[in-house]
Amino acid sequence: MDSMAQAFVSERVVTPEGVYPAAVLEDAGKISAICTPAEIPSGYALHDFGRSAILPGLVDSHIHVNEPGRTEWEGFWTATRAAAAGGYTTLVDMPLNCLPETTTVPALEAKRTAAKGQCFVDWAAWGGVAGENAPNIEPLAAAGVKGFKCFLIYPGCEGFQMVTEAQLEAALPLVARTGLPLLVHAELDGPIQAAAPALASADWRRYATYLRSRPDEAELAAIRMLLRLCRDYRFHLHIVHLATALALQELRQARAEGLLVTVETCPHYLHFAAEEIPDGSTLHKCAPPIRSRDNREGLWDGLREGLIDLVATDHSPCPPGLKRLEEGRFDTAWGGIAGIAVALPVMWTGLQARGFELIDIARLMAEKPAQLAQLEHRKGRLAAGCDCDLVVFDPEATIDVAAEILHTRHRVSPYVGEKLRGSVAATYLRGAPVFKQGRFAESPFGIEV
């Protein structure tokens, strides 16, 4: 036994089998066993967290780190520190908003170079399916991306091209051959263009105007097209950031057909509601938009039923100037919400209020995202053989979100001022503390996984 082996003890250890008093035994960065506190072998360094829960380190399968190229928006150093403070131990980075975009193997290598020595948590990369880059799909898979992301609509930045239906059909046989998932921003432009004439003279400081500009039908039309393509090409379709609950019935039917379709939503769609967003509050702008209160409850029903598999942050920060905070116009502000450092208490606040339990956090925010990225053999679970990635979480605590606890490069977020339940006391990466009692590890030791 390594002399530095450790035992992490709690009255509430959240395992795939349930929540119970236990000890998580760590040796050489891996979980060697889960045992009762009475069964801890002699010689282990003991860490007893009492009533605070021990959860598996969270996995965020949808984050925009933005480095290389837009490090002034966010970068590996700041994004991974914020992640560690939020209980996340693994991030899977999206292929856009960085320069170059991760649509070729050289671009992937540039990202790897940028990440070296800067990561407080572990990370992996998605590749991009963009425009006519289909010949890069299989080389990217061979080089180690965990899957592919595409947009069916203009993504907001010039360098990452949307795909037309024809381009997507050219790419899908190649994606299917890799066996990796295709993550799709599921909005089509037709319904958005159809809504535009009625908004020509609208007040773009009003949130209601922005909401009308991105109707549910944009998501529904895209999802219908994608399900048809999934039938034809038999690939793993993953719908990112589902915002409309109206799609759940068709997703239910797709599951009944046996299609390989997985779905995520995000904390902001489950926490905020359109009726509560002040006019001019461009901090709340994202795409698809945050919809109505009734729609929000429909998404919670989708989580309860299992139609929505996981929750990912879609952490997408930018410099405050791009949010156009002074003018408050939703048509010109950047769309993206930052908040990875508080995503766990945001989710626990909503989960607890609706009768969910701690084991649901582990499933939605660790186990299922790890599976999506083919990391389930080492991430997302408290189980023997997995990395000893832990978050110590006090579910009874309450926090007031202040800018200083966001830990991102630009500490602006619609979550500032929110009162939430639950607090991250510590985050351990492969058995070593990366965040504890408000302090970070002296130097980063995250790796690509």
C-alpha positions in Angstrom: 0.0 0.0 0.0 1.2 3.5 -0.8 2.1 5.3 2.4 0.1 8.3 1.1 -3.2 6.3 0.6 -6.2 8.2 1.9 -9.7 7.5 3.2 -12.4 10.1 2.6 -15.3 9.6 5.0 -18.8 11.0 5.2 -22.2 10.0 6.5 -23.5 10.7 2.9 -21.3 9.2 0.2 -23.1 9.4 -3.1 -22.4 6.2 -5.1 -24.3 4.7 -8.1 -25.9 2.3 -5.7 -27.2 4.9 -3.3 -26.3 7.3 -0.5 -24.9 5.9 2.7 -22.2 6.3 5.4 -18.9 5.1 3.8 -15.3 5.7 3.2 -13.8 6.3 -0.3 -10.3 4.7 -0.3 -7.7 6.3 -2.5 -4.4 4.9 -3.7 -2.2 6.5 -6.4 -5.0 8.8 -7.5 -7.5 6.0 -8.0 -10.4 4.8 -5.9 -9.3 1.4 -4.6 -12.6 0.6 -2.8 -15.7 1.9 -1.1 -16.1 0.5 2.3 -17.7 1.1 5.7 -15.9 3.5 8.0 -15.2 0.5 10.3 -13.4 -1.3 7.5 -10.8 1.4 6.7 -7.4 -0.3 6.8 -4.7 0.9 9.1 -2.2 3.4 7.8 -4.6 5.4 5.7 -4.7 9.2 6.0 -8.2 10.0 7.2 -10.4 12.9 6.0 -13.8 12.9 7.8 -16.3 15.3 6.4 -19.1 14.4 8.8 -22.6 15.3 7.4 -21.2 17.0 4.3 -21.9 14.9 1.3 -19.1 13.3 -0.9 -20.2 13.4 -4.5 -18.2 12.3 -7.6 -16.3 15.2 -9.2 -18.7 16.8 -11.6 -18.1 16.6 -15.4 -19.1 19.5 -17.6 -19.6 18.3 -21.2 -20.4 21.7 -22.6 -18.0 24.6 -21.8 -16.4 27.3 -23.9 -12.8 27.8 -22.6 -12.0 30.1 -25.6 -8.3 29.4 -25.6 -6.2 29.7 -27.7 -7.1 33.0 -29.5 -9.7 34.5 -27.2 -8.1 34.2 -23.9 -9.2 37.7 -23.0 -12.7 36.2 -22.9 -11.7 33.2 -20.8 -8.8 30.8 -20.8 -7.7 27.4 -19.3 -6.3 29.0 -16.2 -9.4 31.0 -15.2 -12.0 28.5 -16.6 -10.5 25.5 -14.7 -10.1 27.4 -11.5 -13.8 28.4 -11.7 -14.7 24.8 -12.4 -12.7 23.5 -9.4 -14.5 26.0 -7.2 -17.8 24.7 -8.5 -17.0 21.0 -7.8 -16.1 20.1 -11.4 -13.1 17.9 -12.0 -13.4 17.3 -15.8 -14.3 19.7 -18.6 -15.0 18.9 -22.3 -14.2 22.0 -24.3 -16.4 23.1 -27.2 -14.6 23.7 -30.6 -15.7 27.3 -31.2 -14.9 30.7 -29.7 -11.3 29.7 -29.7 -8.9 30.6 -32.6 -8.3 28.5 -34.5 -11.5 26.6 -34.1 -11.0 22.9 -33.3 -12.0 21.6 -36.8 -8.6 20.2 -37.8 -5.9 18.1 -36.1 -3.4 21.0 -36.2 -6.0 23.2 -34.4 -6.5 20.4 -31.8 -2.8 20.4 -31.2 -2.7 24.1 -30.8 -5.4 23.7 -28.1 -3.3 21.1 -26.4 -0.2 23.4 -26.4 -2.3 26.2 -25.0 -3.6 24.0 -22.2 -0.2 22.7 -21.0 0.5 23.7 -17.4 -2.7 25.8 -17.0 -5.4 23.4 -16.0 -6.6 23.0 -12.4 -8.9 20.2 -13.5 -8.8 17.6 -16.2 -10.1 18.3 -19.7 -10.9 16.8 -23.1 -11.9 18.3 -26.4 -14.8 18.1 -28.8 -14.1 18.5 -32.5 -16.1 20.5 -34.9 -18.2 19.6 -37.9 -18.4 22.9 -39.8 -19.0 23.8 -43.4 -17.1 21.5 -45.7 -14.7 20.0 -43.2 -16.0 16.5 -43.5 -12.5 15.1 -44.5 -11.3 16.2 -41.0 -13.8 14.1 -39.1 -12.0 10.7 -39.0 -8.5 12.3 -38.4 -9.9 14.3 -35.5 -11.4 11.1 -34.0 -8.1 9.3 -34.4 -6.3 12.3 -32.7 -8.5 11.9 -29.6 -11.5 14.2 -29.7 -14.5 12.8 -27.8 -17.1 13.6 -30.4 -18.2 16.4 -32.7 -20.2 19.6 -32.4 -22.2 21.3 -35.2 -24.5 24.3 -35.6 -27.6 24.3 -37.9 -27.7 28.1 -37.6 -25.1 30.9 -37.6 -23.2 30.4 -34.3 -22.3 34.0 -33.6 -18.7 33.9 -34.7 -17.3 33.9 -38.3 -14.7 31.2 -38.0 -17.0 28.3 -37.1 -19.4 27.7 -40.0 -22.9 26.3 -39.6 -23.7 23.2 -41.6 -26.5 23.0 -44.2 -28.6 19.9 -44.3 -26.7 18.7 -47.4 -23.3 19.3 -45.6 -24.6 17.4 -42.6 -25.7 14.5 -44.8 -22.2 14.4 -46.3 -20.6 14.3 -42.8 -23.0 11.8 -41.1 -21.6 8.6 -42.6 -18.2 9.6 -41.3 -19.4 10.5 -37.9 -21.3 7.2 -37.7 -18.2 5.3 -38.6 -16.3 6.9 -35.7 -18.9 5.8 -33.2 -18.6 9.1 -31.5 -21.6 11.4 -30.7 -22.6 14.4 -32.8 -23.6 17.3 -30.5 -26.0 19.6 -32.3 -27.1 23.2 -31.6 -30.7 22.5 -32.7 -32.2 25.6 -34.1 -33.1 26.2 -37.7 -33.1 29.7 -39.3 -36.5 29.5 -41.1 -38.7 30.1 -38.1 -36.4 32.8 -36.9 -36.6 34.6 -40.2 -40.3 34.2 -40.3 -40.6 35.9 -36.9 -38.3 38.8 -38.0 -40.7 41.1 -39.9 -43.0 41.5 -37.0 -40.0 42.7 -34.9 -38.7 45.3 -37.3 -39.9 48.2 -35.1 -39.9 46.4 -31.8 -38.1 47.6 -28.7 -34.9 45.4 -28.4 -34.4 46.4 -24.8 -37.4 44.2 -23.9 -36.7 40.6 -23.2 -40.1 39.7 -24.7 -38.8 41.0 -28.1 -35.7 38.7 -27.9 -37.9 35.7 -26.9 -40.2 36.3 -29.9 -37.2 36.4 -32.2 -36.1 32.8 -31.3 -39.4 30.9 -31.3 -39.9 27.3 -30.0 -40.5 26.3 -33.6 -36.8 27.0 -34.5 -35.9 24.2 -32.0 -38.7 21.9 -33.0 -38.0 22.1 -36.7 -34.4 21.3 -36.1 -35.1 18.4 -33.8 -37.5 16.9 -36.3 -34.9 17.1 -39.1 -32.3 15.6 -36.8 -34.5 12.7 -35.8 -35.1 11.9 -39.4 -31.4 11.9 -40.2 -30.8 9.8 -37.1 -33.2 7.2 -38.6 -31.3 7.3 -41.9 -27.7 7.3 -40.7 -27.9 5.6 -37.3 -25.5 7.8 -35.5 -25.4 9.0 -31.8 -27.3 12.3 -31.8 -26.9 14.5 -28.8 -29.0 17.6 -28.6 -27.3 20.3 -26.6 -29.0 22.9 -24.4 -32.6 22.0 -25.0 -34.7 25.0 -24.1 -38.2 24.1 -25.3 -40.2 21.5 -23.4 -42.4 21.2 -26.5 -39.9 18.8 -28.0 -40.2 16.2 -25.3 -43.1 14.3 -26.9 -41.1 13.8 -30.1 -38.0 12.8 -28.2 -40.1 10.3 -26.2 -41.2 8.8 -29.5 -37.6 8.7 -30.8 -36.6 6.8 -27.7 -39.4 4.3 -28.1 -38.2 3.7 -31.7 -34.8 2.8 -30.4 -32.9 5.8 -31.8 -29.7 6.6 -30.1 -30.6 10.1 -29.0 -29.4 11.8 -25.8 -30.4 15.3 -24.6 -29.0 17.9 -22.2 -30.3 21.1 -20.8 -28.6 23.8 -18.7 -28.9 25.3 -15.3 -30.1 28.6 -16.6 -33.1 27.1 -18.4 -34.0 25.3 -15.2 -33.5 28.3 -12.8 -34.6 31.4 -14.7 -37.9 32.2 -16.4 -38.7 34.7 -19.1 -41.4 36.4 -16.9 -38.7 37.2 -14.3 -36.0 38.6 -16.6 -35.8 42.4 -16.4 -35.9 44.4 -19.6 -32.3 45.4 -20.6 -30.8 42.5 -18.6 -28.5 41.2 -21.4 -26.7 39.1 -18.9 -29.6 36.6 -19.4 -29.2 36.4 -23.2 -28.4 33.0 -24.6 -29.5 31.0 -27.5 -31.9 29.3 -27.5 -33.5 31.7 -25.1 -34.7 31.2 -21.6 -38.4 30.6 -22.1 -41.5 30.8 -19.9 -42.1 29.6 -16.3 -44.4 26.9 -17.6 -41.8 25.8 -20.1 -39.2 25.6 -17.3 -41.4 23.2 -15.3 -41.8 21.1 -18.5 -38.0 20.8 -18.6 -38.0 19.7 -15.0 -40.6 17.0 -15.9 -38.3 15.9 -18.8 -35.5 15.4 -16.3 -37.8 13.5 -13.9 -38.9 11.2 -16.7 -35.3 10.7 -18.0 -36.0 12.2 -21.4 -33.3 14.8 -20.6 -30.2 12.8 -19.8 -27.9 15.4 -18.3 -27.2 18.9 -17.2 -24.2 20.8 -18.7 -23.4 24.4 -18.0 -22.8 25.9 -21.5 -20.5 28.3 -19.7 -19.9 30.9 -22.3 -18.3 34.0 -21.0 -17.2 37.1 -22.8 -15.7 40.6 -21.9 -18.4 42.7 -20.3 -18.4 45.2 -23.2 -19.8 42.5 -25.5 -22.8 42.2 -23.2 -23.8 45.8 -24.0 -24.8 46.3 -20.4 -25.3 50.0 -20.7 -27.5 50.0 -23.7 -29.2 46.8 -22.8 -30.1 45.8 -26.3 -30.7 42.1 -26.8 -30.1 42.2 -30.6 -26.5 43.5 -30.3 -25.4 41.8 -27.0 -23.3 38.6 -27.1 -25.4 35.5 -26.2 -23.8 33.4 -23.5 -24.2 32.8 -19.8 -21.3 32.4 -17.3 -21.7 30.5 -14.1 -19.8 27.2 -13.8 -18.6 28.1 -10.3 -22.2 28.2 -9.0 -23.9 25.6 -11.2 -24.0 23.0 -8.5 -25.9 25.1 -5.9 -28.1 26.5 -8.7 -29.1 22.9 -9.6 -29.4 21.7 -6.0 -31.7 24.7 -5.2 -34.1 23.5 -8.0 -33.6 19.8 -7.5 -34.3 19.9 -3.8 -37.4 22.1 -4.2 -38.9 19.5 -6.6 -38.2 16.4 -4.6 -35.0 15.2 -6.3 -32.1 13.9 -4.2 -28.3 14.0 -4.0 -28.0 10.9 -6.2 -29.7 12.8 -9.0 -26.9 15.4 -9.0 -24.4 12.5 -9.4 -26.3 11.1 -12.3 -27.2 14.3 -14.1 -23.9 16.3 -13.6 -21.2 13.6 -13.4 -22.2 10.1 -14.5 -24.1 10.9 -17.7 -21.8 13.7 -19.0 -18.9 11.3 -18.5 -20.7 8.6 -20.5 -21.3 11.1 -23.3 -17.6 11.8 -23.6 -16.6 8.1 -23.2 -15.0 8.8 -19.9 -17.2 6.6 -17.7 -14.3 4.1 -17.1 -12.5 6.8 -15.0 -14.8 9.8 -14.4 -18.2 10.6 -13.1 -18.7 7.8 -10.5 -17.5 6.9 -7.0 -16.5 3.3 -7.8 -13.4 1.2 -7.6 -11.0 1.8 -10.5 -12.2 5.4 -11.2 -10.1 8.4 -10.6 -10.5 9.7 -7.1 -12.3 12.9 -8.1 -14.5 14.1 -5.3 -16.5 17.2 -4.3 -17.3 17.8 -0.7 -20.8 19.5 -0.7 -22.8 20.9 2.1 -26.4 20.6 0.9 -27.8 22.4 3.9 -25.7 25.6 3.5 -27.1 28.7 1.8 -25.0 31.1 -0.3 -25.5 34.6 -1.7 -23.8 34.7 -5.1 -21.3 37.5 -5.2 -19.1 38.4 -8.2 -15.9 37.3 -6.3 -17.0 33.7 -6.0 -17.4 33.3 -9.8 -13.6 33.0 -10.3 -13.9 33.6 -14.0 -11.9 36.1 -16.0 -14.8 38.5 -16.2 -17.1 38.2 -13.1 -20.4 39.2 -14.7 -23.3 36.7 -14.6 -27.1 36.7 -14.1 -26.5 34.6 -11.0 -24.9 37.4 -9.1 -27.4 38.3 -6.3 -29.2 35.0 -6.3 -29.7 33.1 -3.0 -28.9 29.4 -3.4 -28.8 26.2 -1.4 -25.7 24.2 -1.1 -22.0 25.0 -0.9 -18.8 23.4 -2.3 -16.4 22.9 0.6 -13.6 21.1 -1.3 -12.8 19.6 -4.7 -10.3 16.8 -5.0 -8.7 15.8 -8.3 -7.2 12.3 -8.3 -7.1 12.4 -4.5 -5.3 15.8 -4.2 -7.1 19.0 -3.1 -7.5 21.5 -6.0 -9.9 23.7 -4.1 -10.5 23.7 -0.4 -12.0 26.2 2.0 -11.9 28.9 -0.6 -8.3 28.4 -1.6 -6.9 26.8 -4.8 -3.9 24.4 -5.2 -0.7 26.4 -5.5 -0.1 25.1 -9.1 -2.3 23.3 -11.6 -2.0 19.6 -12.2 -5.0 18.9 -14.5 -4.3 16.8 -17.6 -6.0 15.9 -20.8 -8.1 12.7 -20.5 
